[in-house]
Amino acid sequence: MDGSVDTAALAGVEAPRSRVRARRLWGGGLQGSDVNWALAFLVPYTAVFLLFVVYPVGYGLYLGSNPESYVALFHDPVYLKTVVNTLIYLAIGVNLHLFGALLLSGFFTRKSWRVRSLLLVYILPWAVPAIPTFIAFHWMLNGEWGFINNALYAVTGLDGPSWLNYRWLALGSSLVAYIWKWMPFWTVILLAGRMAIPQELYESAAVDGAVGLKRFTCVTFPLLANLYLICTLLSTIWTLGDFNTIYFVTGGGPSLSTHVLATLGFRDAFEVDNPQLGMAAVMSALPLLIPLVIVLMRKLAKTEVQL
Amino acid sequence: MSATTLGHVPAERRRSTRRRPWRRPIAVAVESVICLVILVWTLTPLYTMFEVALEQKDDIFSGNLWPASPTLGGFWTVLTQDYWYVAHFWHEMGNSLIIGAATCALTLAIGTLTSFVLGRLRLRYSWLVSNAALLTYVIPMSFLAIPFYRVMQNYGLADNLWAVIFVEVTFATPYAIFIFQQYGTSIPIELDEAARIDGASPWAIYWRIYLPLMKPAMVAVGTYALLLAWNEYLYMFLLLSSDTHMTVPVALGQFLNSDEAPWNLMMATAVIYAVPPVVIYYAFRKHMTAGLTMGGVKG
């Protein structure tokens, strides 16, 4: 390392002063032409970042900077319902499917052939693209010919409700679809986290009397806690941006009562044809999103997310 | 370690079974019941897709739990494009494939170049780049849909496959950089130094040493990028409008919103569309799981 710095300084004797300074500024421990190589290597990503992140984000902020659209938004009864729905998704959906994933990841550490082969099937909801499965849910939930009510009738002889015609039934159904789709993914992540815990720890903990539930509360969970927190933060951010579930399962209905912020923004911008209003709906999530992003970025940058 | 584990656990179990011989059958029974519940939960929606796809056109709305007279006719109609709704099926599959392949290639190229600089050339201020990537990674994709619609028009990419490809690349590269950087730390820097002493340029080191050793991570990230693009709906719907540029998920969405929807054809299309990602997933399962757990993330 020291050698390369010296050569850079020596090479600089002949080069003009400003270029030396520029190289020192950018070069760190690099010598001569390597700086140019490094900068050239960074050109593609920088271009993508400027063209497709900075510009759209800036344009979005500009669209959402009109105070009048916020006034219109807050007077819209649909918006209030949407905020409630979004919060329900974040508070219940995220925690429910992550906690389920935590429990199931424990189940999937079992070594029997049944559990091992089940894991291969269990991952299917995540491997299958979202649109077909959500369309299937939409079909299943139909009151007249949907699979759920057919099965209900075949078993109990009772007619089920039209699931998608009532706000809370529709929202609850879409939550089930959401959990169905995403729980396998987090189960795999948490399963890998559990597998990384050395077996010796459990053995020595067992000697100290940590068995059964204590084994989980005293050994497993403290070691998984950081990963679980990162999973929760990421899942919250992705759920906030989730468009497909609501759009395909309930379509925002009945009478616009099951929208979430992502689908409402889309509706306002493209169906009502008011991009400023749509962007305002999306940006009203920023007070929640920004703290989440800051905490998550610190977590991801500091802790090497090694499992 | 494994020896002690293996020796330890059976001894424990043997003791407990001797004391309470009924314990093991009950454990098996409970485990089987839980397995069955998970199986039904997982497969019901997928079964529904097949059930509807296999129905005759007239039986779709009859409320059957399984097809009254199962037929592969629906699949055949889709594959031969024998109905006006599915007249562009293969074209749409082709578009999905083009977008997936291009996203995959560009993400791998940009991701490896950037992570090579970040991880192996000690460039000052490179943390700026990694923070930019991290920031992009945590922006929800759908939140930028509204500005992207106008931005792509300004770039002259309206109704152009490249618009979708660029969007997918934008959201896939941060993950790629993240994974490549972590994986790259396992490749000894002495290799680079040795090559440098032999007079290799950074490009030669990148091409001859870095890329070949990064293969496992590239498989993981490539699969991820391919599936991300293949499964996309929102941006395809927004940025592609003409029949010739449509992709399968957009066609499925149109099905859903039309009045006269032949559901058996729609579900057959959905099943065919879902097959490639599932096959790819099972083929590269080990790599993908490794990649996911390395970054702890993304679906």
Boltz contact constraints between the chains, C-beta under 6 A:
constraints:
  - contact:
      token1: [A, 26]
      token2: [B, 124]
      max_distance: 6.0
  - contact:
      token1: [A, 28]
      token2: [B, 122]
      max_distance: 6.0
  - contact:
      token1: [A, 28]
      token2: [B, 123]
      max_distance: 6.0
  - contact:
      token1: [A, 28]
      token2: [B, 124]
      max_distance: 6.0
  - contact:
      token1: [A, 29]
      token2: [B, 122]
      max_distance: 6.0
  - contact:
      token1: [A, 30]
      token2: [B, 121]
      max_distance: 6.0
  - contact:
      token1: [A, 34]
      token2: [B, 202]
      max_distance: 6.0
  - contact:
      token1: [A, 37]
      token2: [B, 202]
      max_distance: 6.0
  - contact:
      token1: [A, 38]
      token2: [B, 117]
      max_distance: 6.0
  - contact:
      token1: [A, 38]
      token2: [B, 121]
      max_distance: 6.0
  - contact:
      token1: [A, 38]
      token2: [B, 123]
      max_distance: 6.0
  - contact:
      token1: [A, 41]
      token2: [B, 113]
      max_distance: 6.0
  - contact:
      token1: [A, 41]
      token2: [B, 117]
      max_distance: 6.0
  - contact:
      token1: [A, 42]
      token2: [B, 117]
      max_distance: 6.0
  - contact:
      token1: [A, 44]
      token2: [B, 110]
      max_distance: 6.0
  - contact:
      token1: [A, 45]
      token2: [B, 110]
      max_distance: 6.0
  - contact:
      token1: [A, 45]
      token2: [B, 114]
      max_distance: 6.0
  - contact:
      token1: [A, 48]
      token2: [B, 170]
      max_distance: 6.0
  - contact:
      token1: [A, 49]
      token2: [B, 132]
      max_distance: 6.0
  - contact:
      token1: [A, 52]
      token2: [B, 166]
      max_distance: 6.0
  - contact:
      token1: [A, 52]
      token2: [B, 170]
      max_distance: 6.0
  - contact:
      token1: [A, 53]
      token2: [B, 136]
      max_distance: 6.0
  - contact:
      token1: [A, 55]
      token2: [B, 151]
      max_distance: 6.0
  - contact:
      token1: [A, 56]
      token2: [B, 144]
      max_distance: 6.0
  - contact:
      token1: [A, 56]
      token2: [B, 147]
      max_distance: 6.0
  - contact:
      token1: [A, 56]
      token2: [B, 148]
      max_distance: 6.0
  - contact:
      token1: [A, 56]
      token2: [B, 151]
      max_distance: 6.0
  - contact:
      token1: [A, 59]
      token2: [B, 147]
      max_distance: 6.0
  - contact:
      token1: [A, 60]
      token2: [B, 147]
      max_distance: 6.0
  - contact:
      token1: [A, 114]
      token2: [B, 35]
      max_distance: 6.0
  - contact:
      token1: [A, 118]
      token2: [B, 35]
      max_distance: 6.0
  - contact:
      token1: [A, 121]
      token2: [B, 42]
      max_distance: 6.0
  - contact:
      token1: [A, 122]
      token2: [B, 38]
      max_distance: 6.0
  - contact:
      token1: [A, 122]
      token2: [B, 42]
      max_distance: 6.0
  - contact:
      token1: [A, 127]
      token2: [B, 278]
      max_distance: 6.0
  - contact:
      token1: [A, 127]
      token2: [B, 281]
      max_distance: 6.0
  - contact:
      token1: [A, 128]
      token2: [B, 274]
      max_distance: 6.0
  - contact:
      token1: [A, 129]
      token2: [B, 231]
      max_distance: 6.0
  - contact:
      token1: [A, 129]
      token2: [B, 274]
      max_distance: 6.0
  - contact:
      token1: [A, 129]
      token2: [B, 277]
      max_distance: 6.0
  - contact:
      token1: [A, 130]
      token2: [B, 231]
      max_distance: 6.0
  - contact:
      token1: [A, 131]
      token2: [B, 233]
      max_distance: 6.0
  - contact:
      token1: [A, 131]
      token2: [B, 249]
      max_distance: 6.0
  - contact:
      token1: [A, 131]
      token2: [B, 252]
      max_distance: 6.0
  - contact:
      token1: [A, 132]
      token2: [B, 270]
      max_distance: 6.0
  - contact:
      token1: [A, 132]
      token2: [B, 274]
      max_distance: 6.0
  - contact:
      token1: [A, 133]
      token2: [B, 45]
      max_distance: 6.0
  - contact:
      token1: [A, 136]
      token2: [B, 45]
      max_distance: 6.0
  - contact:
      token1: [A, 136]
      token2: [B, 48]
      max_distance: 6.0
  - contact:
      token1: [A, 136]
      token2: [B, 49]
      max_distance: 6.0
  - contact:
      token1: [A, 137]
      token2: [B, 45]
      max_distance: 6.0
  - contact:
      token1: [A, 140]
      token2: [B, 48]
      max_distance: 6.0
  - contact:
      token1: [A, 145]
      token2: [B, 61]
      max_distance: 6.0
  - contact:
      token1: [A, 145]
      token2: [B, 63]
      max_distance: 6.0
  - contact:
      token1: [A, 147]
      token2: [B, 48]
      max_distance: 6.0
  - contact:
      token1: [A, 150]
      token2: [B, 63]
      max_distance: 6.0
  - contact:
      token1: [A, 150]
      token2: [B, 65]
      max_distance: 6.0
  - contact:
      token1: [A, 154]
      token2: [B, 65]
      max_distance: 6.0
  - contact:
      token1: [A, 185]
      token2: [B, 299]
      max_distance: 6.0
  - contact:
      token1: [A, 192]
      token2: [B, 293]
      max_distance: 6.0
  - contact:
      token1: [A, 199]
      token2: [B, 5]
      max_distance: 6.0
  - contact:
      token1: [A, 230]
      token2: [B, 296]
      max_distance: 6.0
  - contact:
      token1: [A, 234]
      token2: [B, 297]
      max_distance: 6.0
  - contact:
      token1: [A, 237]
      token2: [B, 138]
      max_distance: 6.0
  - contact:
      token1: [A, 237]
      token2: [B, 140]
      max_distance: 6.0
  - contact:
      token1: [A, 240]
      token2: [B, 140]
      max_distance: 6.0
  - contact:
      token1: [A, 241]
      token2: [B, 140]
      max_distance: 6.0
  - contact:
      token1: [A, 241]
      token2: [B, 141]
      max_distance: 6.0
  - contact:
      token1: [A, 241]
      token2: [B, 142]
      max_distance: 6.0
  - contact:
      token1: [A, 241]
      token2: [B, 143]
      max_distance: 6.0
  - contact:
      token1: [A, 243]
      token2: [B, 142]
      max_distance: 6.0
  - contact:
      token1: [A, 243]
      token2: [B, 234]
      max_distance: 6.0
  - contact:
      token1: [A, 244]
      token2: [B, 233]
      max_distance: 6.0
  - contact:
      token1: [A, 262]
      token2: [B, 142]
      max_distance: 6.0
  - contact:
      token1: [A, 269]
      token2: [B, 146]
      max_distance: 6.0
  - contact:
      token1: [A, 275]
      token2: [B, 146]
      max_distance: 6.0
  - contact:
      token1: [A, 278]
      token2: [B, 146]
      max_distance: 6.0
  - contact:
      token1: [A, 279]
      token2: [B, 146]
      max_distance: 6.0
  - contact:
      token1: [A, 282]
      token2: [B, 143]
      max_distance: 6.0
  - contact:
      token1: [A, 293]
      token2: [B, 138]
      max_distance: 6.0
  - contact:
      token1: [A, 296]
      token2: [B, 138]
      max_distance: 6.0
  - contact:
      token1: [A, 297]
      token2: [B, 134]
      max_distance: 6.0
  - contact:
      token1: [A, 305]
      token2: [B, 296]
      max_distance: 6.0
  - contact:
      token1: [A, 307]
      token2: [B, 293]
      max_distance: 6.0
